[in-house]
Amino acid sequence: MDPNALIPPESPIGYPMPFWLIEILKVFGFSLHVMMMNIWYAGAILAAGFGLLGRGNARLVGHHIARALPFVIALGINFGIVPLLFIQAAYYQFFYPATILMAWPWFAVFWLVIMAYTGAYLYRLMILGKVKPWAGKAGGWIAGLVFIAVGFIFANAMSLLTHVDGWWNLFTRTSVAGASTGLALNFSDASLIPRWFFMFGIALTTTAVFVIIDAAFMSGRENEDYRRYAGRFSAVLYTVGLLWFVGFGSWYIFGTRSEAFPTALADPVMRIIFPLTAISPGLPWLLLVFQWKQPSRKLAALAGVAQFGLITLNAVSRQWLQNVELAPYANLASKPMDLQLSALIIFLLLFAGGISIAWWMIAKIVHVHRQEFVGKKHHS
């Protein structure tokens, strides 16, 4: 069957704002979401592992990650609403068919996240001595494994969104009496597995950056030995994540998406963005290596900014690739627009307000831990 026959018609209403603005807001919101999501995507399983097998400072690193999980999960979920909103605004012709084909796994994400969120809280309460160790450890492992499963479902949905030529085969294999069962998963797309693993590599590097930021800003109760250990640990973890990033990123790009390179080389902007994306892990890695012996508040903050730059560059590159993959089926930028200025202004004000509140909350947390550190030094 012609794949174009499966694509729903364009909305007569048009975009509520310019397409370029939708892309900017989608990428920015996605970058904020991923910065938080990465910590629970890789951090939850690391925290559970260190809680079971770690000793001394290694276990303490896991406890510090677990301490942050309820907070970063809440931020990550809220920031995730923004890119999801703009995917539905601009990519509705592809997003809805893809998620209908895999409706049950997609719908299960909500319940899985609730389950993982509960597990993360149980693990944190165990550290505080408020629940039994067996319940806390079980919660930690449930959170870690469930978040990895959620990552797989998201990778599946986003890869299926552009795998239009595979929709009909998936439908015929999983339908009953001409009706979709909603159980299709995109295993026929060669990019799915490397994309899923590549996401985990970026999550490892982000978690490493979080560990050094936590050691520099939010470990006022810990001694210098722990902070030095955290500096070495973050550098080693980032190195592992960097090698993972290079290995699975190369498989994803060169092994499954090599046809995009001629198009990228023809685009003067992407001739700059693609190489920057490839080398972007280098700067945060260097900033962590410089803190091998002792975390520095200034270098830790710079590493956080550099890691956000890495995530943003990857989001821009992935957005460009998504548009290239969908170009045979739709000219997304040429669709009509019916500007809804009042709704846009309200959204931007609320979005800015939400980011400001999140920043204020983080600043308050850092201030409390800073006061603890100063008080501890004074007492000594």
C-alpha positions in Angstrom: 0.0 0.0 0.0 1.1 3.6 -0.7 2.3 5.0 2.6 0.8 8.4 1.7 -2.7 6.8 1.8 -2.2 6.1 5.5 -1.4 9.7 6.5 -4.4 11.7 7.8 -5.4 14.9 6.0 -4.0 18.3 7.0 -5.9 20.3 9.6 -7.9 23.1 8.0 -7.2 25.3 11.0 -3.4 25.4 10.4 -0.6 26.0 12.9 -1.4 28.2 15.9 2.0 30.0 15.4 4.8 30.1 12.9 6.5 26.7 12.2 9.9 28.0 13.1 8.7 29.1 16.5 7.1 25.7 17.1 10.4 24.1 16.4 12.3 26.4 18.7 9.9 25.9 21.6 9.8 22.1 21.0 13.6 21.8 21.0 14.0 24.1 24.1 11.3 22.3 26.0 12.7 18.9 25.0 16.2 19.9 26.2 14.9 21.0 29.6 13.0 17.7 29.8 16.0 15.6 28.8 18.3 17.3 31.2 16.1 16.2 34.1 14.9 12.9 32.5 18.5 11.7 32.0 19.1 11.7 35.7 16.3 9.3 36.4 16.8 7.3 33.2 20.3 6.3 34.1 20.5 7.5 37.7 17.7 5.4 39.1 19.3 2.1 38.1 22.7 3.3 39.3 21.3 4.4 42.6 19.6 1.0 43.0 22.8 -0.8 42.0 25.0 1.1 44.5 22.4 0.6 47.2 22.7 -3.2 46.8 26.4 -3.6 45.9 28.2 -0.4 46.7 30.2 0.3 49.9 31.3 3.5 51.6 31.5 6.5 49.3 30.1 4.5 46.3 26.9 3.8 48.2 26.8 7.4 49.3 26.9 8.5 45.7 23.8 6.3 45.1 22.1 7.9 48.0 22.8 11.4 46.7 21.3 10.5 43.4 18.3 8.9 45.1 17.8 12.0 47.2 17.3 14.1 44.1 15.1 11.6 42.2 11.7 12.7 43.5 12.5 16.4 42.6 14.1 15.8 39.2 11.3 13.3 38.2 8.7 16.0 39.0 10.6 18.6 36.9 11.2 16.2 34.1 7.6 15.2 33.8 6.4 18.9 33.8 9.1 20.0 31.2 8.1 17.0 29.1 4.6 18.4 28.5 6.1 21.2 26.4 7.7 19.1 23.6 4.8 16.7 23.6 2.5 19.7 23.1 4.4 20.9 20.1 4.8 17.4 18.6 1.0 17.2 18.5 0.7 20.7 17.1 3.1 20.3 14.1 3.4 16.5 13.7 -0.1 15.4 14.3 -0.4 13.6 11.0 2.4 11.2 12.0 2.3 11.3 15.8 -1.3 10.1 16.2 -1.1 7.1 13.7 2.2 6.0 15.3 0.8 6.1 18.8 -2.5 4.5 17.8 -0.5 1.5 16.4 1.2 1.1 19.7 -1.6 2.5 21.8 -1.4 0.1 24.8 2.4 0.5 25.4 2.0 4.2 24.9 -0.9 4.5 27.3 1.0 2.3 29.8 3.7 5.0 30.0 1.5 7.0 32.4 1.0 4.1 34.8 4.7 3.0 34.5 5.9 6.5 35.4 3.6 6.5 38.4 4.9 3.1 39.5 8.6 4.3 39.0 7.9 7.5 40.9 6.5 5.6 43.8 9.5 3.3 43.8 11.9 6.3 43.8 10.0 7.7 46.9 10.2 4.3 48.7 14.0 4.2 48.1 14.4 7.7 49.4 12.3 6.9 52.4 14.4 3.8 53.1 17.5 6.0 53.2 15.8 8.2 55.7 14.9 5.1 57.8 11.1 5.5 57.3 10.5 2.2 55.4 11.9 -1.3 55.6 15.1 -1.9 53.7 13.5 -4.7 51.6 10.7 -2.3 50.5 13.1 0.5 49.7 15.5 -1.6 47.7 12.6 -3.2 45.8 11.2 0.3 45.0 14.7 1.4 43.8 15.0 -1.5 41.4 11.4 -1.1 40.2 12.1 2.6 39.5 15.4 1.9 37.6 14.0 -0.9 35.4 10.7 0.7 34.7 12.3 4.0 33.6 14.5 2.1 31.2 11.4 0.4 29.8 9.7 3.8 29.5 12.7 5.0 27.5 12.3 2.1 25.2 8.6 2.9 24.6 9.5 6.5 23.9 12.3 5.6 21.5 9.8 3.2 19.8 7.1 5.9 19.4 9.5 8.5 18.0 11.1 6.1 15.6 7.7 4.8 14.5 6.6 8.4 13.9 9.0 8.7 11.0 8.8 5.1 9.9 5.8 5.7 7.7 6.6 3.1 5.1 6.4 0.4 7.9 3.0 1.4 9.2 1.0 -0.9 6.9 3.1 -4.0 7.7 2.8 -3.3 11.4 -1.0 -2.9 11.1 -1.6 -6.0 9.1 0.6 -8.1 11.5 -1.2 -6.8 14.7 -4.7 -6.1 13.5 -7.8 -8.3 14.2 -10.8 -8.2 11.8 -9.4 -5.0 10.3 -9.1 -3.2 13.7 -5.8 -2.2 15.3 -5.0 -4.0 18.5 -2.7 -1.2 19.6 0.1 -3.7 20.3 2.5 -2.9 17.4 6.2 -2.2 18.3 8.6 -0.8 15.7 11.2 -3.7 15.7 11.3 -3.6 11.9 13.1 -0.2 12.0 16.9 -0.8 12.2 17.4 2.5 14.1 15.3 1.6 17.1 17.8 -0.4 19.2 20.8 1.9 18.6 18.7 5.0 19.2 17.5 3.5 22.6 21.0 2.7 23.7 22.3 6.0 22.4 19.7 7.8 24.7 21.1 5.8 27.7 24.7 6.9 26.8 23.6 10.6 27.0 21.8 9.8 30.3 25.0 8.4 31.8 27.0 11.5 30.9 24.2 13.8 32.4 24.1 11.7 35.6 27.9 12.1 35.8 27.5 15.9 35.6 24.8 15.8 38.2 27.1 13.9 40.6 29.8 16.7 40.4 27.2 19.5 40.7 25.7 17.7 43.8 29.2 17.3 45.3 30.1 21.0 44.7 26.8 22.6 45.7 24.6 20.2 47.7 26.9 18.0 49.8 27.4 20.4 52.8 27.0 17.5 55.3 29.6 15.3 53.7 33.4 15.4 54.3 36.1 16.3 51.8 36.9 12.6 51.2 33.4 12.1 49.8 33.7 15.2 47.6 37.0 14.0 46.2 35.6 10.6 45.5 32.6 12.1 43.8 34.9 14.1 41.5 36.8 11.0 40.4 33.5 9.0 40.1 31.9 11.6 37.9 34.9 11.7 35.6 35.0 7.9 35.2 31.2 7.7 34.7 31.3 10.4 32.1 34.1 8.6 30.3 32.0 5.4 30.2 29.0 7.4 28.9 31.2 9.2 26.3 32.4 5.8 24.9 28.8 4.6 24.9 27.7 7.8 23.2 30.4 7.4 20.5 29.8 3.7 19.9 26.0 3.6 19.8 25.8 7.1 18.2 28.0 5.9 15.4 25.9 2.8 14.9 22.7 4.9 14.9 24.0 7.6 12.4 26.4 5.7 10.2 24.7 2.3 10.4 21.0 3.3 10.0 20.9 6.9 8.9 23.8 7.3 6.5 21.5 8.5 3.7 21.0 11.7 5.6 24.6 12.8 5.2 24.3 14.2 1.6 21.4 16.3 2.7 23.2 17.5 5.8 26.3 18.4 3.8 24.1 20.5 1.4 22.7 22.5 4.3 25.1 25.2 5.4 23.7 25.3 8.9 23.9 21.6 9.5 27.5 21.5 8.2 28.2 23.4 11.4 25.6 21.8 13.7 26.5 18.1 13.0 30.2 18.4 13.7 29.5 20.4 16.9 27.0 17.8 18.0 29.7 15.0 17.5 32.3 16.8 19.6 30.0 18.3 22.1 30.7 15.7 24.9 34.4 16.8 24.9 33.9 20.1 26.8 31.9 18.7 29.8 34.3 15.7 29.9 37.3 18.0 30.2 35.6 20.1 32.8 35.0 16.9 34.9 38.6 15.7 34.4 39.9 19.1 35.7 37.9 18.3 38.9 39.5 14.9 39.5 41.1 15.9 42.8 38.5 18.3 44.1 35.1 19.6 42.8 35.0 23.3 42.0 31.7 25.2 42.2 32.6 27.3 39.1 33.8 24.3 37.0 30.8 22.2 38.1 28.4 25.0 37.0 30.2 25.3 33.7 30.0 21.5 33.2 26.2 21.8 33.7 25.9 24.5 31.1 28.1 22.5 28.7 26.0 19.4 29.2 22.9 21.4 28.5 24.6 22.6 25.3 25.3 18.9 24.4 21.7 18.0 24.9 20.4 21.0 22.9 22.8 20.3 20.0 21.6 16.7 19.9 18.0 17.8 20.0 18.5 20.2 17.1 20.3 17.5 15.0 17.6 15.0 15.8 14.8 17.5 14.9 16.5 18.3 11.6 16.8 14.5 10.9 13.2 14.0 11.8 12.1 16.7 9.3 14.3 15.2 6.6 12.8 11.7 7.2 9.2 13.2 6.9 10.0 15.4 3.9 8.8 12.7 1.3 5.4 12.8 3.0 4.8 16.4 4.0 6.3 19.8 3.6 5.8 20.8 7.3 7.1 24.3 7.0 4.7 25.3 4.2 1.4 24.5 6.0 -1.0 27.4 6.7 -1.0 29.3 9.9 -3.8 30.8 12.0 -1.9 32.8 14.6 -3.5 32.5 18.0 -1.6 35.3 19.7 -3.5 35.5 23.0 -2.9 31.7 23.6 0.7 32.1 22.6 1.3 35.0 25.0 -0.4 33.2 27.9 1.7 30.0 27.2 5.0 32.0 27.0 4.2 33.8 30.3 3.3 30.6 32.1 6.3 28.8 30.7 8.7 31.5 31.8 7.0 31.6 35.2 7.3 27.8 35.5 11.0 28.0 34.7 11.5 30.8 37.1 9.8 28.9 39.9 12.0 25.8 39.2 15.1 27.9 39.2 14.0 29.5 42.5 13.5 26.0 44.1 16.9 24.8 42.9 18.5 28.0 44.3 16.9 27.5 47.6 18.1 23.9 47.8 21.7 25.0 47.0 21.5 27.8 49.5 20.4 25.4 52.3 23.3 23.1 51.6 25.7 26.0 51.3 24.7 27.1 54.8 25.2 23.6 56.1 28.7 23.6 54.5 29.6 27.0 56.0 28.2 26.0 59.4 30.2 22.8 59.4 33.5 24.6 58.5 32.8 27.2 61.2 32.1 24.4 63.8 35.3 22.7 62.8 
